Amino acid sequence: KYIKFSISYYWINSLGQKINISDKQEDLSIPPGKENTTAVISYNHRIELLENTSSTGTYYCEVKWSDTKKMGKGVFVLARSTGYTDPSHGWEILITLTVLLAALSIAATALLLWKRK
């Protein structure tokens, strides 16, 4: 009864619409001696590059047998249009300028004290 099942991957967008990603039918064979035992089989599904920011939503996996249906808790994915961007160099410039001004200030103070003697 449980060797034939289907696996569905889908997501629910921000408008609450269910959008199907893929469906897969399985028909497993039971090895001799493994009848009436619990088996765990892992299935991985990779989401390809998201097209745009409208791909934001919760992604689900659902398995259906003839009389039973099980659904995963879902994974929320936030798609951004810019992706990862390097941090700005503003802090580096500020620190460099501060160190340079401090060094010049110390040098000017040393010259004034040396001239005074």
OpenMM code with the backbone's topology and positions (N, CA, C; nanometers):
from openmm import Vec3, app, unit

residues = "LYS TYR ILE LYS PHE SER ILE SER TYR TYR TRP ILE ASN SER LEU GLY GLN LYS ILE ASN ILE SER ASP LYS GLN GLU ASP LEU SER ILE PRO PRO GLY LYS GLU ASN THR THR ALA VAL ILE SER TYR ASN HIS ARG ILE GLU LEU LEU GLU ASN THR SER SER THR GLY THR TYR TYR CYS GLU VAL LYS TRP SER ASP THR LYS LYS MET GLY LYS GLY VAL PHE VAL LEU ALA ARG SER THR GLY TYR THR ASP PRO SER HIS GLY TRP GLU ILE LEU ILE THR LEU THR VAL LEU LEU ALA ALA LEU SER ILE ALA ALA THR ALA LEU LEU LEU TRP LYS ARG LYS".split()
positions = [
    Vec3(0.0819, -0.1204, 0.0000),
    Vec3(0.0000, 0.0000, 0.0000),
    Vec3(0.0864, 0.1271, 0.0000),
    Vec3(0.2033, 0.1194, 0.0647),
    Vec3(0.2861, 0.2401, 0.0771),
    Vec3(0.4055, 0.2428, -0.0190),
    Vec3(0.4110, 0.1497, -0.1119),
    Vec3(0.5252, 0.1502, -0.2035),
    Vec3(0.5004, 0.2384, -0.3254),
    Vec3(0.3761, 0.2748, -0.3501),
    Vec3(0.3436, 0.3667, -0.4597),
    Vec3(0.2990, 0.4994, -0.3990),
    Vec3(0.3692, 0.6050, -0.4361),
    Vec3(0.3359, 0.7374, -0.3828),
    Vec3(0.3873, 0.8450, -0.4772),
    Vec3(0.3418, 0.9657, -0.4552),
    Vec3(0.3889, 1.0789, -0.5355),
    Vec3(0.4476, 1.1851, -0.4425),
    Vec3(0.5492, 1.2527, -0.4922),
    Vec3(0.6142, 1.3612, -0.4182),
    Vec3(0.5912, 1.4892, -0.4977),
    Vec3(0.5381, 1.5903, -0.4316),
    Vec3(0.5132, 1.7186, -0.4969),
    Vec3(0.5898, 1.8286, -0.4253),
    Vec3(0.6494, 1.9156, -0.5027),
    Vec3(0.7147, 2.0351, -0.4496),
    Vec3(0.6393, 2.1552, -0.5036),
    Vec3(0.6040, 2.2468, -0.4143),
    Vec3(0.5320, 2.3663, -0.4570),
    Vec3(0.5623, 2.4799, -0.3612),
    Vec3(0.5217, 2.5989, -0.3989),
    Vec3(0.5375, 2.7144, -0.3096),
    Vec3(0.4115, 2.7969, -0.3107),
    Vec3(0.3945, 2.8702, -0.2024),
    Vec3(0.2797, 2.9591, -0.1899),
    Vec3(0.3323, 3.1011, -0.1900),
    Vec3(0.2908, 3.1784, -0.2889),
    Vec3(0.3434, 3.3146, -0.3040),
    Vec3(0.2760, 3.4119, -0.2078),
    Vec3(0.3125, 3.5375, -0.2174),
    Vec3(0.2598, 3.6398, -0.1254),
    Vec3(0.1098, 3.6636, -0.1426),
    Vec3(0.0528, 3.6199, -0.2542),
    Vec3(-0.0915, 3.6334, -0.2759),
    Vec3(-0.1684, 3.5103, -0.2285),
    Vec3(-0.0964, 3.4122, -0.1719),
    Vec3(-0.1604, 3.2907, -0.1234),
    Vec3(-0.1873, 3.1876, -0.2311),
    Vec3(-0.1295, 3.2060, -0.3492),
    Vec3(-0.1513, 3.1128, -0.4598),
    Vec3(-0.0510, 2.9977, -0.4518),
    Vec3(-0.0994, 2.8764, -0.4747),
    Vec3(-0.0146, 2.7567, -0.4756),
    Vec3(0.0416, 2.7376, -0.6156),
    Vec3(0.1744, 2.7367, -0.6268),
    Vec3(0.2392, 2.7222, -0.7567),
    Vec3(0.3219, 2.5946, -0.7561),
    Vec3(0.2867, 2.5012, -0.8444),
    Vec3(0.3541, 2.3721, -0.8503),
    Vec3(0.4940, 2.3866, -0.9115),
    Vec3(0.5911, 2.3215, -0.8492),
    Vec3(0.7287, 2.3235, -0.9009),
    Vec3(0.7588, 2.1927, -0.9727),
    Vec3(0.7325, 2.0804, -0.9060),
    Vec3(0.7554, 1.9511, -0.9709),
    Vec3(0.6749, 1.8414, -0.9021),
    Vec3(0.6491, 1.7361, -0.9774),
    Vec3(0.5810, 1.6165, -0.9276),
    Vec3(0.6638, 1.4958, -0.9678),
    Vec3(0.6700, 1.3996, -0.8788),
    Vec3(0.7469, 1.2787, -0.9063),
    Vec3(0.6687, 1.1590, -0.8545),
    Vec3(0.6532, 1.0572, -0.9367),
    Vec3(0.5850, 0.9335, -0.8983),
    Vec3(0.6895, 0.8296, -0.8582),
    Vec3(0.6639, 0.7572, -0.7499),
    Vec3(0.7549, 0.6536, -0.7031),
    Vec3(0.6804, 0.5208, -0.6939),
    Vec3(0.7485, 0.4164, -0.7319),
    Vec3(0.6964, 0.2801, -0.7180),
    Vec3(0.8138, 0.1956, -0.6709),
    Vec3(0.8254, 0.1772, -0.5402),
    Vec3(0.9411, 0.1115, -0.4823),
    Vec3(0.9209, -0.0389, -0.4738),
    Vec3(1.0316, -0.1100, -0.4767),
    Vec3(1.0248, -0.2540, -0.4532),
    Vec3(1.0795, -0.2811, -0.3130),
    Vec3(1.0217, -0.3790, -0.2470),
    Vec3(1.0643, -0.4126, -0.1115),
    Vec3(1.1610, -0.5306, -0.1199),
    Vec3(1.2824, -0.5105, -0.0668),
    Vec3(1.3791, -0.6217, -0.0688),
    Vec3(1.3301, -0.7387, 0.0169),
    Vec3(1.3646, -0.8598, -0.0193),
    Vec3(1.3234, -0.9759, 0.0604),
    Vec3(1.3728, -0.9625, 0.2051),
    Vec3(1.2866, -0.9945, 0.2989),
    Vec3(1.3202, -0.9865, 0.4406),
    Vec3(1.2901, -0.8512, 0.5023),
    Vec3(1.2524, -0.7524, 0.4223),
    Vec3(1.2229, -0.6178, 0.4728),
    Vec3(1.0728, -0.5867, 0.4740),
    Vec3(0.9902, -0.6869, 0.4472),
    Vec3(0.8467, -0.6653, 0.4494),
    Vec3(0.8021, -0.6302, 0.5915),
    Vec3(0.6995, -0.5452, 0.6007),
    Vec3(0.6400, -0.5056, 0.7287),
    Vec3(0.7400, -0.4395, 0.8239),
    Vec3(0.8350, -0.3680, 0.7698),
    Vec3(0.9283, -0.2899, 0.8524),
    Vec3(0.9218, -0.1443, 0.8057),
    Vec3(0.9599, -0.0563, 0.8955),
    Vec3(0.9593, 0.0862, 0.8629),
    Vec3(1.0862, 0.1203, 0.7864),
    Vec3(1.0712, 0.1971, 0.6824),
    Vec3(1.1866, 0.2407, 0.6034),
    Vec3(1.1836, 0.3924, 0.5921),
    Vec3(1.3005, 0.4511, 0.5916),
    Vec3(1.3126, 0.5951, 0.5744),
    Vec3(1.3954, 0.6184, 0.4486),
    Vec3(1.3399, 0.6958, 0.3575),
    Vec3(1.4097, 0.7281, 0.2334),
    Vec3(1.4158, 0.8795, 0.2215),
    Vec3(1.5341, 0.9322, 0.1990),
    Vec3(1.5514, 1.0770, 0.1854),
    Vec3(1.5471, 1.1165, 0.0389),
    Vec3(1.4806, 1.2272, 0.0127),
    Vec3(1.4751, 1.2844, -0.1214),
    Vec3(1.5205, 1.4290, -0.1120),
    Vec3(1.6120, 1.4667, -0.1952),
    Vec3(1.6587, 1.6050, -0.1993),
    Vec3(1.6008, 1.6745, -0.3211),
    Vec3(1.5653, 1.7988, -0.3026),
    Vec3(1.5172, 1.8797, -0.4148),
    Vec3(1.5883, 2.0133, -0.4098),
    Vec3(1.6482, 2.0513, -0.5180),
    Vec3(1.7220, 2.1775, -0.5241),
    Vec3(1.6401, 2.2793, -0.6027),
    Vec3(1.6234, 2.3951, -0.5411),
    Vec3(1.5542, 2.5037, -0.6105),
    Vec3(1.6581, 2.5754, -0.6951),
    Vec3(1.6338, 2.5820, -0.8226),
    Vec3(1.7266, 2.6505, -0.9130),
    Vec3(1.7232, 2.8005, -0.8861),
    Vec3(1.8067, 2.8735, -0.9568),
    Vec3(1.8122, 3.0181, -0.9380),
    Vec3(1.6733, 3.0788, -0.9484),
    Vec3(1.6420, 3.1627, -0.8532),
    Vec3(1.5106, 3.2254, -0.8530),
    Vec3(1.5060, 3.3357, -0.9584),
    Vec3(1.3983, 3.3396, -1.0302),
    Vec3(1.3850, 3.4319, -1.1424),
    Vec3(1.3882, 3.5786, -1.0986),
    Vec3(1.3093, 3.6118, -0.9984),
    Vec3(1.2986, 3.7513, -0.9562),
    Vec3(1.2451, 3.7563, -0.8137),
    Vec3(1.2205, 3.8762, -0.7644),
    Vec3(1.1757, 3.8919, -0.6264),
    Vec3(1.0361, 3.8349, -0.6038),
    Vec3(0.9613, 3.8093, -0.7090),
    Vec3(0.8287, 3.7510, -0.6899),
    Vec3(0.8382, 3.6026, -0.6529),
    Vec3(0.9588, 3.5461, -0.6514),
    Vec3(0.9773, 3.4074, -0.6086),
    Vec3(0.9783, 3.3943, -0.4569),
    Vec3(0.9635, 3.5052, -0.3860),
    Vec3(0.9567, 3.5015, -0.2405),
    Vec3(0.8310, 3.4278, -0.1980),
    Vec3(0.8454, 3.3393, -0.1008),
    Vec3(0.7301, 3.2660, -0.0499),
    Vec3(0.7743, 3.1478, 0.0330),
    Vec3(0.6794, 3.0651, 0.0724),
    Vec3(0.7088, 2.9462, 0.1504),
    Vec3(0.7029, 2.8249, 0.0588),
    Vec3(0.8082, 2.7457, 0.0590),
    Vec3(0.8223, 2.6288, -0.0269),
    Vec3(0.7915, 2.5028, 0.0541),
    Vec3(0.7148, 2.4111, -0.0058),
    Vec3(0.6691, 2.2915, 0.0632),
    Vec3(0.6989, 2.1650, -0.0163),
    Vec3(0.7023, 2.0549, 0.0573),
    Vec3(0.7094, 1.9213, -0.0013),
    Vec3(0.5886, 1.8441, 0.0514),
    Vec3(0.5249, 1.7691, -0.0369),
    Vec3(0.4061, 1.6932, 0.0027),
    Vec3(0.4151, 1.5536, -0.0581),
    Vec3(0.3848, 1.4525, 0.0226),
    Vec3(0.3863, 1.3140, -0.0232),
    Vec3(0.2448, 1.2592, -0.0116),
    Vec3(0.1974, 1.1935, -0.1206),
    Vec3(0.0615, 1.1378, -0.1228),
    Vec3(0.0681, 0.9895, -0.1539),
    Vec3(0.0021, 0.9121, -0.0670),
    Vec3(-0.0224, 0.7724, -0.0941),
    Vec3(-0.1672, 0.7609, -0.1386),
    Vec3(-0.2171, 0.6403, -0.1568),
    Vec3(-0.3551, 0.6253, -0.2054),
    Vec3(-0.4570, 0.6860, -0.1094),
    Vec3(-0.4331, 0.6762, 0.0217),
    Vec3(-0.5326, 0.7270, 0.1171),
    Vec3(-0.4737, 0.8201, 0.2231),
    Vec3(-0.3481, 0.8567, 0.2093),
    Vec3(-0.2812, 0.9410, 0.3092),
    Vec3(-0.2028, 1.0515, 0.2398),
    Vec3(-0.1956, 1.1649, 0.3088),
    Vec3(-0.1178, 1.2780, 0.2560),
    Vec3(-0.0383, 1.3384, 0.3716),
    Vec3(0.0928, 1.3607, 0.3505),
    Vec3(0.1788, 1.4246, 0.4506),
    Vec3(0.2475, 1.5444, 0.3862),
    Vec3(0.2509, 1.6542, 0.4621),
    Vec3(0.3102, 1.7777, 0.4105),
    Vec3(0.4181, 1.8260, 0.5068),
    Vec3(0.5279, 1.8768, 0.4523),
    Vec3(0.6336, 1.9326, 0.5346),
    Vec3(0.5935, 2.0661, 0.5945),
    Vec3(0.6755, 2.1153, 0.6873),
    Vec3(0.6456, 2.2425, 0.7549),
    Vec3(0.6685, 2.3630, 0.6645),
    Vec3(0.7465, 2.3451, 0.5600),
    Vec3(0.7732, 2.4553, 0.4683),
    Vec3(0.8981, 2.5328, 0.5052),
    Vec3(0.9582, 2.5930, 0.4047),
    Vec3(1.0770, 2.6760, 0.4214),
    Vec3(1.0495, 2.8098, 0.3555),
    Vec3(1.0628, 2.9175, 0.4315),
    Vec3(1.0399, 3.0504, 0.3751),
    Vec3(1.1667, 3.0972, 0.3033),
    Vec3(1.1517, 3.1436, 0.1808),
    Vec3(1.2630, 3.1936, 0.1010),
    Vec3(1.2350, 3.3385, 0.0639),
    Vec3(1.3296, 3.4263, 0.0955),
    Vec3(1.3180, 3.5672, 0.0596),
    Vec3(1.4106, 3.5931, -0.0578),
    Vec3(1.3546, 3.6254, -0.1718),
    Vec3(1.4341, 3.6546, -0.2919),
    Vec3(1.4538, 3.8048, -0.3013),
    Vec3(1.5795, 3.8462, -0.3170),
    Vec3(1.6106, 3.9890, -0.3279),
    Vec3(1.6640, 4.0187, -0.4662),
    Vec3(1.6354, 4.1371, -0.5152),
    Vec3(1.6763, 4.1717, -0.6511),
    Vec3(1.8258, 4.1996, -0.6609),
    Vec3(1.8880, 4.2498, -0.5556),
    Vec3(2.0290, 4.2864, -0.5639),
    Vec3(2.1207, 4.1728, -0.5256),
    Vec3(2.0731, 4.0774, -0.4481),
    Vec3(2.1603, 3.9708, -0.4024),
    Vec3(2.2624, 4.0253, -0.3042),
    Vec3(2.3735, 3.9585, -0.2947),
    Vec3(2.4775, 4.0018, -0.2016),
    Vec3(2.5584, 4.1146, -0.2631),
    Vec3(2.5811, 4.2186, -0.1856),
    Vec3(2.6675, 4.3275, -0.2303),
    Vec3(2.7767, 4.3481, -0.1269),
    Vec3(2.8958, 4.3770, -0.1735),
    Vec3(3.0061, 4.4038, -0.0820),
    Vec3(2.9753, 4.5282, -0.0009),
    Vec3(3.0190, 4.5295, 0.1252),
    Vec3(2.9971, 4.6497, 0.2056),
    Vec3(3.0716, 4.7679, 0.1452),
    Vec3(3.0198, 4.8874, 0.1694),
    Vec3(3.0848, 5.0059, 0.1131),
    Vec3(3.2188, 5.0281, 0.1815),
    Vec3(3.3042, 5.1037, 0.1152),
    Vec3(3.4383, 5.1311, 0.1672),
    Vec3(3.4416, 5.2598, 0.2483),
    Vec3(3.3264, 5.3109, 0.2869),
    Vec3(3.3181, 5.4357, 0.3625),
    Vec3(3.3914, 5.4282, 0.4952),
    Vec3(3.3761, 5.3164, 0.5670),
    Vec3(3.4435, 5.3022, 0.6962),
    Vec3(3.5941, 5.2958, 0.6794),
    Vec3(3.6408, 5.2275, 0.5772),
    Vec3(3.7851, 5.2176, 0.5538),
    Vec3(3.8447, 5.3560, 0.5266),
    Vec3(3.7771, 5.4365, 0.4490),
    Vec3(3.8252, 5.5717, 0.4186),
    Vec3(3.8263, 5.6567, 0.5450),
    Vec3(3.7212, 5.6469, 0.6262),
    Vec3(3.7129, 5.7232, 0.7506),
    Vec3(3.8250, 5.6852, 0.8473),
    Vec3(3.8513, 5.5578, 0.8632),
    Vec3(3.9576, 5.5125, 0.9533),
    Vec3(4.0942, 5.5568, 0.9018),
    Vec3(4.1175, 5.5443, 0.7720),
    Vec3(4.2450, 5.5868, 0.7135),
    Vec3(4.2673, 5.7360, 0.7350),
    Vec3(4.1645, 5.8153, 0.7118),
    Vec3(4.1759, 5.9598, 0.7301),
    Vec3(4.2020, 5.9951, 0.8768),
    Vec3(4.1350, 5.9259, 0.9692),
    Vec3(4.1554, 5.9506, 1.1122),
    Vec3(4.2981, 5.9167, 1.1542),
    Vec3(4.3505, 5.8051, 1.1097),
    Vec3(4.4883, 5.7651, 1.1427),
    Vec3(4.5874, 5.8641, 1.0841),
    Vec3(4.5647, 5.9072, 0.9612),
    Vec3(4.6538, 6.0042, 0.8979),
    Vec3(4.6547, 6.1367, 0.9738),
    Vec3(4.5381, 6.1872, 1.0124),
    Vec3(4.5302, 6.3123, 1.0879),
    Vec3(4.5945, 6.2980, 1.2265),
    Vec3(4.5777, 6.1830, 1.2900),
    Vec3(4.6403, 6.1601, 1.4201),
    Vec3(4.7920, 6.1595, 1.4067),
    Vec3(4.8434, 6.0944, 1.3034),
    Vec3(4.9889, 6.0908, 1.2825),
    Vec3(5.0435, 6.2310, 1.2560),
    Vec3(4.9726, 6.3092, 1.1738),
    Vec3(5.0170, 6.4468, 1.1474),
    Vec3(5.0109, 6.5315, 1.2737),
    Vec3(4.9109, 6.5124, 1.3561),
    Vec3(4.8982, 6.5872, 1.4808),
    Vec3(5.0131, 6.5541, 1.5753),
    Vec3(5.0474, 6.4268, 1.5878),
    Vec3(5.1589, 6.3857, 1.6738),
    Vec3(5.2912, 6.4428, 1.6209),
    Vec3(5.3115, 6.4382, 1.4895),
    Vec3(5.4347, 6.4913, 1.4301),
    Vec3(5.4439, 6.6420, 1.4524),
    Vec3(5.3331, 6.7153, 1.4350),
    Vec3(5.3350, 6.8605, 1.4549),
    Vec3(5.3626, 6.8946, 1.6005),
    Vec3(5.3066, 6.8205, 1.6936),
    Vec3(5.3312, 6.8432, 1.8366),
    Vec3(5.4775, 6.8169, 1.8697),
    Vec3(5.5327, 6.7098, 1.8145),
    Vec3(5.6742, 6.6777, 1.8378),
    Vec3(5.7637, 6.7875, 1.7828),
    Vec3(5.7323, 6.8408, 1.6658),
    Vec3(5.8135, 6.9497, 1.6068),
    Vec3(5.8063, 7.0770, 1.6913),
    Vec3(5.6875, 7.1081, 1.7424),
    Vec3(5.6730, 7.2279, 1.8273),
    Vec3(5.7531, 7.2121, 1.9559),
    Vec3(5.7480, 7.0947, 2.0185),
    Vec3(5.8244, 7.0726, 2.1413),
    Vec3(5.9743, 7.0750, 2.1142),
    Vec3(6.0176, 7.0231, 1.9995),
    Vec3(6.1596, 7.0193, 1.9646),
    Vec3(6.2093, 7.1614, 1.9371),
    Vec3(6.1287, 7.2460, 1.8695),
    Vec3(6.1642, 7.3844, 1.8408),
    Vec3(6.1732, 7.4660, 1.9696),
    Vec3(6.0917, 7.4323, 2.0664),
    Vec3(6.0865, 7.5061, 2.1914),
    Vec3(6.2171, 7.4911, 2.2694),
    Vec3(6.2811, 7.3742, 2.2629),
    Vec3(6.4066, 7.3531, 2.3337),
    Vec3(6.5131, 7.4353, 2.2680),
] * unit.nanometer
topology = app.Topology()
chain = topology.addChain("A")
for resn in residues:
    res = topology.addResidue(resn, chain)
    for name in ("N", "CA", "C"):
        topology.addAtom(name, app.Element.getBySymbol(name[0]), res)
